[in-house]
Amino acid sequence: MFAAFYGDWYGRLFRRKVLTVLVFFLSAGILLGSSISGFAKAKRPREASYKYYTSIVVEKGDTLWSIAVENLTPEYGRIEDYILEVRRLNHLFGDGICAGEYLTIPRYSEGNTDSAFTE
């Protein structure tokens, strides 16, 4: 009788602990899964933007940085990325540019590409 009573009590306690642990891990898994799925959702696509190139004349006092500040768009994210593309387009190996030079710079336009060529 003593063993049967405590054996049943220990069995219930064991089952309760197992059930508690299972509920905890199931809840943690659901929370983790829902938070990860929030990050994994596809971002809503932006309006179509079209990349085009235009030529500018370097003015006195212009630097690649100042040109990038004037023409940077969100598509690049970082100003360094924009400067790197300008350098590649114009075969520049350093940061030096001179007044009077022509530089090809990238730009983006929203929607119709016809408006990009009228600037």
Secondary structure by P-SEA (a helix, b strand, c coil): caaaaaaaaaaaaaaaaaaaaaaaaaaaaaaaaaaaaaaacccccccbbbbbbbbbbbcccccaaaaaaaccccccccaaaaaaaaaaaaccccccccccbbbbbbbbbcccccccccc
